Amino acid sequence: METTKPAAKDASSAETRRRILNAAEVLFVAHGFDGTSMRMLTSQAGVNLASVNYHFGSKEELIRAVFRRRLSELNRARLEALAQVEQEADGAPLRPSRIVDAYFGTALRMAADVQGGGHLFMRLLGRTQT
């Protein structure tokens, strides 16, 4: 007889997934994709290899998930900033500086986000681009 409720399992699964993503982000920044072993990852996240495979399937899918998580957040924030600029313009032509700020300013604010992990992701993004 199982006593764990489905909602508790879902929350536990989501927490495990979040820990894996957070650990992967830290390790990929520090050691790069190739330099990060699955053993390092499971140790950092406090999970077993089966958990990583269950949630992501492979290391390649894991890094895609790391990027997907943060880029979705970044793009959502950019669209919100641009919508705000359009609303404030009230039909007038948009100032190019406001459009640039909606795009790049949002990324800079993410890079300054130490609490939410945005700074790590922006370092990972920079490392990946170089």
VOVEXDREN-377707 format. One line per field, with one value per residue (C-alpha): x, y, z; residue number from 1. Coordinates in nm, 2 decimals. Layout:
BEGIN
X	X;... .
Y	Y;... .
Z	Z;... .
migu	NUM;... .
# end
This chain:
BEGIN
X	0.00;0.15;0.11;0.27;0.02;0.05;0.09;0.38;0.54;0.50;0.65;0.94;1.00;1.00;1.24;1.48;1.46;1.53;1.83;1.97;1.93;2.09;2.38;2.43;2.44;2.70;2.92;2.89;3.00;3.29;3.41;3.24;3.01;3.28;3.46;3.15;3.11;2.79;2.95;3.02;2.67;2.50;2.72;2.65;2.28;2.25;2.08;2.16;2.23;1.89;1.73;1.92;1.84;1.47;1.43;1.66;1.76;2.11;2.37;2.29;1.93;2.02;2.22;1.93;1.70;1.93;1.92;1.55;1.47;1.66;1.61;1.23;1.25;1.47;1.25;0.93;1.09;1.20;0.85;0.70;0.95;0.87;0.49;0.55;0.74;0.47;0.20;0.39;0.44;0.06;0.07;0.37;0.68;0.90;1.23;1.51;1.69;1.38;1.37;1.74;1.68;1.39;1.63;1.97;1.87;1.66;1.97;2.18;1.93;1.93;2.31;2.29;2.04;2.26;1.97;1.78;2.08;2.06;2.43;2.54;2.33;2.47;2.82;2.73;2.58;2.90;3.12;2.91;2.94;3.32 .
Y	0.00;0.33;0.63;0.90;1.12;1.20;1.57;1.49;1.28;1.56;1.81;1.58;1.51;1.88;1.95;1.67;1.82;2.17;2.04;1.86;2.17;2.40;2.17;2.13;2.50;2.55;2.27;2.36;2.72;2.59;2.30;2.33;2.07;1.82;1.87;1.80;1.43;1.26;1.16;1.53;1.62;1.35;1.43;1.81;1.75;1.48;1.24;0.91;0.86;0.70;1.03;1.23;0.97;0.97;1.34;1.43;1.11;1.22;1.49;1.66;1.68;1.81;2.11;2.18;2.19;2.43;2.66;2.62;2.70;3.03;3.14;3.09;3.32;3.57;3.58;3.62;3.91;4.07;4.04;4.19;4.48;4.54;4.53;4.79;5.01;4.99;5.07;5.37;5.49;5.49;5.46;5.69;5.56;5.36;5.51;5.28;5.32;5.18;4.88;4.82;4.84;4.59;4.35;4.40;4.56;4.26;4.04;4.27;4.25;3.87;3.88;4.08;3.83;3.65;3.52;3.36;3.22;3.45;3.55;3.18;3.13;3.44;3.32;2.98;3.15;3.35;3.04;2.86;3.14;3.15 .
Z	0.00;-0.11;0.12;-0.09;-0.26;-0.63;-0.56;-0.32;-0.59;-0.85;-0.61;-0.53;-0.90;-0.98;-0.69;-0.82;-1.17;-1.04;-0.83;-1.14;-1.36;-1.10;-1.05;-1.42;-1.47;-1.20;-1.33;-1.70;-1.61;-1.40;-1.62;-1.95;-2.11;-2.19;-1.86;-1.65;-1.58;-1.49;-1.16;-1.08;-1.17;-0.96;-0.66;-0.69;-0.73;-0.46;-0.70;-0.86;-1.23;-1.29;-1.18;-1.44;-1.71;-1.60;-1.62;-1.91;-2.10;-2.18;-2.10;-2.43;-2.34;-2.00;-2.14;-2.38;-2.07;-1.89;-2.19;-2.25;-1.88;-1.88;-2.24;-2.20;-1.89;-2.07;-2.38;-2.17;-1.99;-2.31;-2.46;-2.15;-2.16;-2.53;-2.46;-2.18;-2.42;-2.68;-2.42;-2.30;-2.66;-2.70;-3.08;-3.13;-3.30;-3.06;-2.96;-3.07;-2.73;-2.56;-2.79;-2.73;-2.36;-2.38;-2.55;-2.39;-2.07;-1.98;-2.04;-1.82;-1.54;-1.57;-1.55;-1.23;-1.07;-0.82;-0.61;-0.90;-1.08;-1.38;-1.34;-1.37;-1.69;-1.85;-1.78;-1.93;-2.23;-2.28;-2.23;-2.49;-2.74;-2.71 .
migu	1;2;3;4;5;6;7;8;9;10;11;12;13;14;15;16;17;18;19;20;21;22;23;24;25;26;27;28;29;30;31;32;33;34;35;36;37;38;39;40;41;42;43;44;45;46;47;48;49;50;51;52;53;54;55;56;57;58;59;60;61;62;63;64;65;66;67;68;69;70;71;72;73;74;75;76;77;78;79;80;81;82;83;84;85;86;87;88;89;90;91;92;93;94;95;96;97;98;99;100;101;102;103;104;105;106;107;108;109;110;111;112;113;114;115;116;117;118;119;120;121;122;123;124;125;126;127;128;129;130 .
# end
